[in-house]
């Protein structure tokens, strides 16, 4: 059975979301058929397990959607997004230490986005969960500063 989940859309009016929304829109597409996984009106561009992982790392932060990608947001500003099978984009000024990181798209890096592995397979699972939850808390604090 295909998954179709609806989440509120991330605020397109907030200028802090422009770089992320431009990036996601460029890769977004509507579902091609009734059996496609979808997030709102867009084909899901995140593995369902990663969508669950993002929600698990920040259980009190509301999930939103943007062009088929789940996004955590604080007061309408994107904090983190889950892409593909293992990529978390987080809004932080620098890459988090002691974690497996990647190189974000330059259009995102220029606006304070970092790429990290959502699973941190080289760490014991509880330690990886603890560190990743800390990264999300740091990204939330960063966005709270941006919002004020």
TAURLIN-V635037 format. One record per residue. PHI is phi as a letter, one per 20 degrees, with the letter a starting at -180 (* if undefined). PSI is psi in whole degrees, -180 to 180 (* if undefined). Layout:
BEGIN
phi->(PHI PHI)
psi->(PSI PSI)
END
This chain:
BEGIN
phi->(* f e c c d c f f f f e f f f f e g f f f f f f f f d f b f g e a f e f f c c m e d f f d b f g f f g f f f f f f b f d d f e c c b l n c f c e c c l n d f d b b d c m d b d d e c e b f c f f f m c f c c d f g g f e g f d n d d d c f f d l f e d g g f f f f f f f f f f f f f f f f f f g f f f e)
psi->(128 149 133 115 140 132 156 146 148 149 117 -19 -22 123 -24 -16 -6 -49 -45 -45 -39 -44 -47 -37 -37 -26 -6 151 149 160 144 -21 174 -16 1 145 138 151 104 -131 8 150 134 125 25 136 138 -34 -35 -34 -46 -39 -45 -45 -38 -36 -22 71 -21 5 128 139 139 -178 151 110 40 13 131 139 134 141 151 120 43 -3 130 134 -45 155 150 125 143 -136 -16 9 127 129 129 144 99 149 -29 161 141 139 158 28 155 118 164 -174 116 160 138 -32 -25 -42 -36 -15 24 27 139 153 128 155 129 -14 -26 55 -18 -5 152 145 -42 -39 -43 -44 -45 -46 -42 -40 -36 -38 -43 -41 -40 -40 -38 -45 -40 -44 -35 -40 -40 -35 -23 *)
END
